[in-house]
């Protein structure tokens, strides 16, 4: 180790200043493991020591440390972990910087490593964090006796401070990595549980949809036979009283209502299970609209509502769709427009081109309208807003089916409405 007489280099430069300068220059781009490897090399070189260690404190009672880099006789050695009790390092943790210029083997007879290493002098200093905590220590051990020098001591503290700064940065980095990993773990866990919940919900929905499809199919057979027999009763029986005929008429109209509801539920199940068959053909839009208007004419008449069709397109404009389903879409929207419109008013159907390749069909009423915050809900199954309280008949699945049918045929649907002023339901399809 350096003797105060040797604190100047051959060229007259100060050994410690040179040591620190070369440490700064060579460790500038380095962090972590690479920094500490370079650090111990420079430390050993500056002080002419055979061994140099930079240690991180890993336990404080009793004090245990783990080396971050260990310089041994001109090369990097394996890192080690040890308890400082009975070693020269112990006093660094109790008293601060420690200087044993010679005879450490007899001062620390229980530390067999000193004998193995063949060292006689020791110099150690604590690494102190910004907040004043001891977070580790650096030390050098030499084969020769060591002459004490104030300069050597104060530069040693500077080396210790530089190592402490890097260790603090490293700890912070470890903490950030730990938090990042923890966060990733939490996000992964959350995602897995969401995925699981979604899969369970989808499975439950699938079971429900299949059950609904089976059940409605089973309902359809007796409902049709009730209707059939009621029609037969009506046609072939003159002996019934007027009251009895009224009863049969009621059975028939209730039967049709039931049949419509069953068909709607069946349709929605078929769309959801992907079993709805679509027969694509070229459909003339005006023709489909006019046929649909005919189907709701009776309903409109009951409320003295006129249904008019206006078009800005060529009367032969066509879209590719399933004609039966297209008419079902128009009939559902028209039926709602009549149902929710004021008596003695008008429902308009407008057919307009959108750009070059699309056609928009709008069904416009001046009825009760829909509040903005409710507009996204009405396409959900069984959503009726306040139709129930207003005693307006229905099941709340018409729009849900309509939306699914439109999208199944590659179109889109929307609504513009102002509460109390009326609604415009529109659908758009690619034109041909
Ligand atoms: P239903 O008409 O059988 O109740 P729908 O699915 O066809 O079921 O409609 C869902 C709800 O959307 C209706 O209950 C009603 O509250 C609202 N709605 C639909 N069409 C209109 C309309 N033209 N004007 C006002 N509200 C409407």
Boltz pocket constraint, residues with backbone or C-beta under 6 A from the ligand:
constraints:
  - pocket:
      binder: B
      contacts: [[A, 332], [A, 333], [A, 336], [A, 337], [A, 340], [A, 365], [A, 367], [A, 368], [A, 369], [A, 370], [A, 378], [A, 380], [A, 383], [A, 384], [A, 385], [A, 386], [A, 387], [A, 392], [A, 393], [A, 394], [A, 395], [A, 396], [A, 397], [A, 398], [A, 399], [A, 400], [A, 423]]
      max_distance: 6.0
